[in-house]
Amino acid sequence: MKFSQEVLDAFPGIGVAEGNIRSVQIAHESAGLETLKRETIQEVKSRYTLEQVKDDPVFRAYRDFFWSVGVDPTKTRPASEALVRRILSGGKLPRINTAVDSYNLASARSGLPIAAFDSDALTGDLTLRFANNGESFLGIGMEKQVVLQKNQVIMTDEKQIVAIYPYRDSDTTKVTAETRNIRIITCGVPGIGRELVSGAFDLCAKYLEKYTGGMSKGAEIFPKK
């Protein structure tokens, strides 16, 4: 992962953990994963209340980052907070497939947003930089492209924008049932320590190995010290 100097200067302490989960076999569902969902729901309910979520230090760090890049976190929630709020509001965790469900659970448990891409749809290294005015992006679940502003932080490969950091991944690189190799990015912001970013990756890799049969060699932490 590469970082533009402008992003590093604007957000001291920003960082990610990046790694690949190879040779996954993705199914629609797994009995073991459904059990883990129930356990996760109980854990989340024991840790948070709906009234206190916004004041949790981890979620607060992402909210502060969202405000700084022009995103209202009361309307567009950090993904991990949105999952936790869904649980606390009595909703069920979504069932998409065993890969997506695995990293959603890791996100809910760790509190960190997790980006995931079909590795074979990526070209070259990933870079974190500010968007240029007028660049456009189509995210998962979006009906049409959005035009980006220059203060938004984006993740790109050598050919395309693959995410608005840290909350919306690209439709063209999304993980599907046909995906065989997954690139995982656990997304840190100022105020989130490297150990939390690394721990979220390890948890995500553990779930993906168990429920998709994938293999992980661990993560690299960026930027390098």
Helices and strands as residue ranges (DSSP letters): E 2-3, H 5-10, E 16-22, H 31-47, G 53-55, H 57-68, H 79-88, H 98-110, E 114-118, G 119-121, E 127-130, E 136-137, E 146-147, E 153-156, E 161-164, E 168-169, G 171-173, E 181-187, H 194-212, E 215-216, E 220-222
